[in-house]
Amino acid sequence: MDENDRRLMTKLFSSYYGQAELGVLGIEQREFGVGFSRKIESRHLAFAHPSELRNYLMNNTPFFVSHSISYYEHPSATPMEKKIWKGADLVFDLDLHAEGKYGAYMLLDKVKSDLSRLVTDFIKGDFGCTDVMLAFSGNRGYHVHVRDKEFRTLGGEERRELVDYIMGNGLNYRDFFSESGDKKTITKLHGPNPEEGGYRGRFAKMTLKALGDDPGSIHKSLKEEKTRNVFVRSIMDGNWSTSPVKKNSELIERLAPIAKSLPVASVDTDAGVTQDLSKLIRVPNSIHGDTGLIAKVFDASGLEGFEPLRDALMPTNQELKVKFIEDVPELPLRGEATGPFKKDEEKRLNLAVAAFYVLKGSATILKGDAK
């Protein structure tokens, strides 16, 4: 990005921060970190009030701003021990990796599906959390901030165990089943029922869903309604013996694809954000300096309709003319197909859309158009 581009992007960011509502709970107890070329170049900053943070962002205008997941007595103190730790939010990072500069943006719905399951099945279901904030990361994923006070005192290893549980590390669905009876004659197969909690109940529910959506994936005889209904009713009671699969071991193996979909795979696999109590996370509703997209906070009830490339763009009706310095694919920006664009093509675009391409390093602002 040349100086002309950076100057206009800085002006755009500063204007946004003049009116943005940043979602920082307990701001006076948070450590902040900022960066102008990368995520964090300077940290141990502290702000006593939201207005102080706003003034800093308007006047200094970093391209990246993050805050600690932890609460401190003295958030600006160094070294870390002098901050005096008071607890931390439980934060989960769901990220998507794909080939190419723009590959991830076409797959964001996959992460959204994992996010829904993470919040509904695990955070609210298994863990019983009620104070949960969701935010788009501003780039390729989502952040979940759990603020229930009873979770704030969890240590790093305890948080790691929660991530292992969510990701299904060590999970063996075969342990859900047991047999009884005379093995020389009839052996009854006992398994989970959909009223149970945790992975057992989810496994039963997902099996019932598969029986409704594609029963032949388990056994061809289950396509017959009467046979299928008998099996469905028995699963409700934890009895898996009425399937048309003759051997219990064979039935269990046929259910392997269902078991593989139980964990949430896109939770940050190194658990860094969740486990590391000194970690900084992007400030909710701040701008991501690599995309110009907002780390938009949204309600869980609106997850299905949330479209990052539409809803996380900075609100502006201004336009800007740019020249593309590389080919870019078609993307659904602002709710409509945008592009593809070819190298050296000049185009007048919505200012937020133009900023996206400039910050991605795919376009440059035409100097005569920059104000």
C-alpha positions in Angstrom: 0.0 0.0 0.0 1.5 3.3 -1.0 1.3 6.5 1.1 -1.6 7.9 -0.9 -3.6 4.7 -0.2 -2.6 4.6 3.5 -3.6 8.3 4.0 -7.1 7.8 2.7 -7.5 4.5 4.6 -6.4 6.2 7.8 -9.0 9.0 7.2 -11.7 6.4 6.6 -10.8 4.5 9.7 -10.7 7.6 11.9 -14.1 8.8 10.6 -15.6 5.4 11.5 -14.1 5.5 15.0 -15.7 8.9 15.6 -19.1 7.2 15.8 -18.5 3.5 16.4 -19.8 1.7 19.5 -17.0 -0.6 20.5 -18.1 -3.6 22.6 -15.5 -3.7 25.4 -16.8 -4.8 28.8 -14.8 -3.6 31.8 -12.6 -1.4 29.6 -10.7 0.1 32.5 -9.5 -3.4 33.4 -8.3 -4.4 29.9 -4.9 -4.3 28.3 -4.9 -3.1 24.7 -2.6 -3.7 21.8 -2.5 -1.9 18.4 -0.7 -2.3 15.1 -0.3 -0.2 12.0 1.1 -2.8 9.6 0.3 -6.1 11.5 -2.0 -7.2 14.3 0.0 -6.2 17.4 3.1 -3.9 17.3 2.6 -2.3 20.6 0.7 -3.5 23.7 0.3 -2.7 27.5 -2.0 0.3 26.6 -4.9 1.1 28.9 -7.9 3.3 28.8 -10.0 4.4 31.7 -13.2 5.2 29.7 -14.7 4.5 26.3 -14.1 8.1 25.3 -10.4 7.8 25.9 -10.3 4.8 23.6 -12.3 6.6 21.0 -10.1 9.6 21.0 -7.0 7.4 20.7 -8.4 5.6 17.7 -9.5 8.8 16.0 -6.2 10.6 16.6 -3.7 7.8 16.2 -5.7 5.5 14.0 -4.1 2.1 14.1 -5.2 -0.4 11.5 -5.6 -3.1 14.1 -6.8 -2.9 17.7 -7.2 -5.7 20.2 -7.9 -6.1 23.9 -7.0 -8.7 26.5 -9.3 -11.5 27.2 -8.2 -11.0 30.9 -9.2 -8.4 33.4 -6.4 -6.8 35.4 -5.9 -4.5 38.4 -3.2 -2.6 36.5 -3.6 -3.4 32.8 -0.8 -1.2 31.6 1.8 -2.5 34.0 4.9 -4.5 32.9 6.0 -7.2 33.3 2.8 -9.3 33.1 2.9 -10.3 36.8 2.5 -6.7 37.9 -0.8 -6.4 36.1 -2.5 -8.6 38.9 -4.8 -10.9 37.1 -8.5 -10.7 38.1 -10.1 -13.3 35.7 -10.7 -13.7 32.0 -13.5 -14.1 29.6 -13.8 -17.5 27.9 -13.1 -16.7 24.3 -13.3 -19.1 21.3 -11.8 -18.3 17.9 -13.4 -20.0 14.8 -11.2 -19.6 11.8 -11.3 -20.8 8.2 -8.2 -21.6 6.1 -8.4 -21.9 2.3 -6.2 -21.6 -0.7 -5.7 -18.2 -2.3 -6.2 -14.7 -1.1 -10.0 -14.8 -1.5 -10.7 -18.5 -1.1 -11.9 -18.3 2.5 -14.6 -15.7 1.7 -16.6 -18.2 -0.4 -16.7 -20.7 2.5 -17.7 -18.5 5.4 -21.1 -20.2 5.7 -19.2 -23.4 6.8 -17.8 -21.5 9.8 -21.2 -20.0 10.5 -22.7 -23.5 10.7 -19.9 -24.5 13.2 -20.5 -21.3 15.1 -24.2 -22.1 15.5 -23.4 -25.6 16.8 -20.7 -24.3 19.1 -23.0 -21.8 20.8 -26.2 -23.8 20.8 -24.9 -27.3 21.6 -21.8 -26.7 23.7 -21.6 -23.2 25.2 -25.3 -22.8 26.0 -26.3 -26.5 26.0 -23.5 -28.4 27.7 -21.8 -25.5 29.6 -25.0 -23.6 30.6 -23.6 -20.2 29.7 -26.0 -17.2 29.3 -23.8 -14.1 28.8 -22.5 -14.8 25.3 -21.4 -12.2 22.7 -20.8 -13.1 19.1 -18.7 -11.1 16.6 -17.3 -11.6 13.1 -13.5 -11.5 13.2 -13.3 -9.0 10.4 -11.7 -11.5 8.1 -12.1 -15.3 7.9 -14.1 -16.3 11.0 -15.9 -15.5 14.2 -15.1 -14.8 17.9 -17.3 -16.0 20.8 -16.9 -14.1 24.1 -18.4 -15.9 27.1 -18.7 -13.5 30.0 -20.4 -15.6 32.6 -18.6 -14.7 35.9 -18.3 -18.4 37.0 -16.1 -19.1 34.1 -13.7 -16.1 34.6 -11.5 -17.9 37.1 -10.7 -20.9 35.0 -7.0 -21.6 34.4 -5.3 -22.3 31.1 -5.4 -26.1 31.4 -9.1 -26.0 32.4 -9.8 -23.9 29.3 -7.7 -26.3 27.2 -9.9 -29.2 28.4 -13.0 -27.3 27.3 -11.5 -26.9 23.8 -10.6 -30.6 23.7 -14.1 -31.5 24.6 -15.6 -29.3 21.9 -13.2 -30.6 19.3 -13.9 -34.2 20.3 -10.3 -35.0 21.2 -10.2 -38.5 22.7 -13.9 -39.0 21.8 -14.8 -42.6 20.8 -18.4 -42.9 19.9 -18.2 -46.7 20.2 -18.1 -46.2 24.0 -21.7 -45.0 23.7 -22.8 -48.6 23.2 -23.0 -51.7 25.3 -24.5 -55.2 24.8 -26.4 -57.5 27.1 -28.0 -60.9 26.8 -26.9 -64.4 25.7 -24.4 -63.9 22.9 -25.2 -67.4 21.6 -28.8 -66.3 20.8 -29.9 -62.6 20.8 -27.7 -59.8 22.0 -29.4 -56.5 22.9 -27.6 -53.3 21.9 -27.9 -50.4 24.4 -27.1 -46.9 23.2 -27.8 -43.2 23.7 -31.2 -41.7 23.5 -32.0 -38.1 22.3 -33.0 -37.0 25.8 -29.5 -37.4 27.2 -27.1 -34.4 27.4 -23.7 -34.0 25.8 -22.3 -36.0 23.0 -24.5 -39.0 23.7 -27.7 -37.1 23.2 -26.3 -35.3 20.1 -25.3 -38.6 18.6 -28.8 -40.0 19.0 -30.4 -36.8 17.6 -28.1 -36.7 14.6 -28.8 -40.4 13.9 -32.5 -39.7 14.0 -31.9 -36.8 11.6 -30.0 -39.1 9.2 -32.9 -41.6 9.4 -35.2 -38.8 8.3 -32.9 -37.3 5.6 -31.1 -40.2 4.1 -32.0 -43.5 5.8 -30.3 -45.5 3.1 -26.9 -44.1 4.2 -27.2 -46.4 7.3 -28.9 -49.4 5.6 -30.9 -49.8 2.5 -33.8 -51.6 4.4 -34.3 -48.4 6.4 -35.8 -46.7 3.3 -38.9 -48.8 4.0 -41.1 -46.6 6.3 -42.3 -49.4 8.6 -38.7 -50.7 9.3 -37.5 -47.2 9.8 -40.2 -46.2 12.2 -39.6 -49.3 14.4 -35.9 -48.3 14.7 -36.7 -44.7 15.4 -39.0 -45.5 18.2 -36.5 -47.9 19.8 -33.7 -45.3 19.7 -36.0 -43.0 21.7 -35.7 -45.6 24.5 -32.0 -46.2 24.0 -32.6 -49.5 22.3 -30.6 -49.9 19.1 -31.3 -53.6 18.6 -34.2 -53.2 16.1 -32.1 -52.0 13.2 -32.1 -54.3 10.1 -28.3 -54.6 10.4 -27.7 -58.1 11.6 -24.5 -57.6 13.6 -24.3 -54.9 16.3 -20.6 -54.2 15.5 -21.5 -53.6 11.8 -24.3 -51.2 12.7 -21.9 -49.2 15.0 -19.3 -49.0 12.2 -22.0 -47.7 9.7 -22.7 -44.8 12.1 -19.0 -43.6 11.9 -19.8 -40.7 9.5 -22.4 -39.3 12.0 -19.8 -39.5 14.8 -17.3 -37.6 12.7 -19.6 -34.6 12.5 -20.2 -34.3 16.2 -17.2 -32.1 17.2 -16.8 -28.5 16.0 -13.7 -28.7 13.8 -13.0 -25.0 13.1 -12.4 -24.0 16.7 -8.8 -22.7 16.8 -6.9 -26.0 16.9 -3.9 -24.7 19.0 -6.4 -23.3 21.5 -4.3 -20.2 21.7 -7.0 -17.7 22.2 -9.0 -19.8 24.6 -6.1 -21.2 26.7 -3.6 -18.4 26.8 -4.7 -15.9 29.5 -2.4 -13.2 28.2 -3.9 -13.4 24.7 -5.3 -10.3 23.0 -8.5 -10.5 20.9 -9.8 -8.1 18.3 -11.9 -5.3 19.7 -15.6 -6.0 18.8 -16.9 -3.5 16.2 -13.3 -2.4 15.4 -12.0 -2.5 11.8 -9.7 -5.3 10.5 -6.8 -3.7 8.9 -6.3 -6.4 6.3 -9.9 -6.1 4.9 -11.6 -2.9 6.1 -14.4 -5.2 7.4 -15.9 -4.5 10.8 -15.5 -7.1 13.6 -19.2 -6.8 13.7 -21.1 -7.8 16.9 -24.5 -9.5 16.2 -27.1 -11.4 18.1 -27.2 -15.2 18.0 -30.8 -15.1 16.9 -29.7 -13.3 13.7 -26.9 -15.7 12.9 -28.7 -17.4 10.0 -29.3 -14.1 8.2 -25.9 -12.6 9.0 -23.7 -12.2 5.8 -20.2 -10.8 6.7 -19.4 -9.5 3.2 -22.7 -7.5 3.3 -23.3 -6.7 7.0 -19.7 -6.1 8.1 -18.8 -3.5 5.5 -18.4 0.1 6.8 -21.6 2.1 6.2 -21.0 4.6 3.4 -22.5 5.7 0.2 -19.4 7.4 -1.1 -17.5 6.0 -4.1 -13.9 5.8 -5.0 -12.1 4.9 -8.2 -9.4 2.3 -8.0 -7.0 0.5 -10.4 -6.6 -3.3 -9.9 -3.0 -4.5 -9.7 -3.9 -8.2 -9.9 -6.9 -10.3 -11.1 -9.6 -10.9 -8.4 -12.5 -13.3 -8.5 -16.2 -12.5 -8.2 -17.3 -12.0 -4.6 -20.8 -11.3 -3.0 -20.0 -7.8 -1.6 -22.8 -5.6 -0.3 -25.2 -8.4 -1.1 -24.5 -8.4 -4.8 -22.1 -10.1 -7.2 -19.0 -7.9 -7.5 -16.3 -8.6 -10.0 -14.4 -10.4 -11.3 -11.8 -7.7 -12.1 -8.8 -7.9 -14.2 -5.3 -6.5 -13.6 -5.0 -2.9 -14.8 -8.9 -2.5 -14.9 -10.1 0.8 -13.5 -13.4 0.8 -11.6 -15.5 3.2 -9.5 -16.7 1.3 -6.4 -18.5 2.0 -3.2 -15.9 3.3 -0.8 -16.1 0.4 1.6 -15.8 -2.1 -1.2 -12.8 -0.2 -2.7 -11.2 -0.2 0.8 -11.5 -4.0 0.9 -9.6 -4.4 -2.3 -7.0 -1.8 -1.4 -6.3 -3.3 2.0 -6.1 -6.8 0.5 -3.3 -5.5 -1.7 -5.3 -6.1 -5.0 -6.0 -2.4 -6.0 -4.7 1.1 -5.6 -6.6 4.3 -5.4 -6.3 6.6 -8.4 -4.6 9.7 -7.1 -6.8 12.1 -8.9 -9.8 10.6 -7.2 -8.5 10.6 -3.6 -9.7 13.4 -1.4 
